[in-house]
Amino acid sequence: AAVTTGGTTPAHAASDVGGLDISRYCRAVLSPSWYASIPNPSDPYGWVCRTASGASFRVGLSGLHDTCRLQYGRSAVAVLTYYSAYGWRCYR
């Protein structure tokens, strides 16, 4: 039997819709010359946007969620599937 919420709508489990293109996020919110960088690959929260001149902007958790929304639509969220900078996936 389907699980329901509020007695009317079936609840659906979120599905993995893909990985995050953080460089795309950097270019979209800053400018085309920015790219994603991870100074410490073991730190999943350490993503930054950078320029060749050395400027940087910390992405943060909200930026990771925004990256998923940019790629997969408003209902997408970032989920850490294993503890690594490369462990992020988008679900909706």
N, C-alpha and C positions, 0 to 999 in steps of 0.2 A: 504494500500500500504506500502511496505517496505521502510524504510528510507535508503537512500544511502549516501555513502561518496565518493566523487570524481566521482560520476555518475556511478560507476561500482560495488562496493562491498556493500552488505547490512550491515548496522550497527547493532550490537547486544548489548543489555544491558549486563553488567557484571552480573554474577550469584554468589551467595553465595556458595562456595564449601566446607566450613567447618571451624572449629575452629583452633586455633594455639596451637601447642605443643612446647612451648618455652623451656622446658627442653631438648627436642630433639635437638633444635637449639644450646643450650649451650654445649651439649655433642659433637655435630658435629663440632663446630668451636673452641672449647677449648680442652676438653678431657672427657672421660667417667665419671669422678668423679664430674663433674659440674652439677648443677641443677638450675632451675628457681625459683626465689623468688620475691614476691611483698611486700615490706615493708609497703606500704600504698595502700590498695585496692581501694581507691577512686581516685588514681592517675594513669590514663591509661598509662602514659609515664614513670612510675617508675620501670619497670621490670629490674631485675638484674640477672646475672648468679652468682652462689656462689659455694664455696666448703665447706666441713665440717670444714676445718681449718680457715675459715673466709674470704678467698680471695673473691673479688667480681669484676664484670665487668658489666658496664651498657649496657643494650641491645639497647636502643634508637629506634627511628622510623625506621632507616635503617635496624636494626636487626629484627624488627617485619616484615618488607617487606621480608627480607631474610628468615625468618621462613616460611612464606607462600610459597615462591619459593621452598624451600627445600621440603615441603610437597606436593605441588600441581603443580609444574612446573614453568617455567620461566615467564609466563605471569600473575602469581598470585600476588596480592597485599593485604596488610593489610588495613582494613577499620574499623574505630571506629564506631560501630553501636549505642552505648549509652555510656555516659561518666562514665566509670568505668574501672578498670584494666581488668575486665572480659568482656568488651564490644567489644573486637577485633574479627573480622571474616576475613576470606580470600575470596577474590572475583577474578574471572577471566572471 
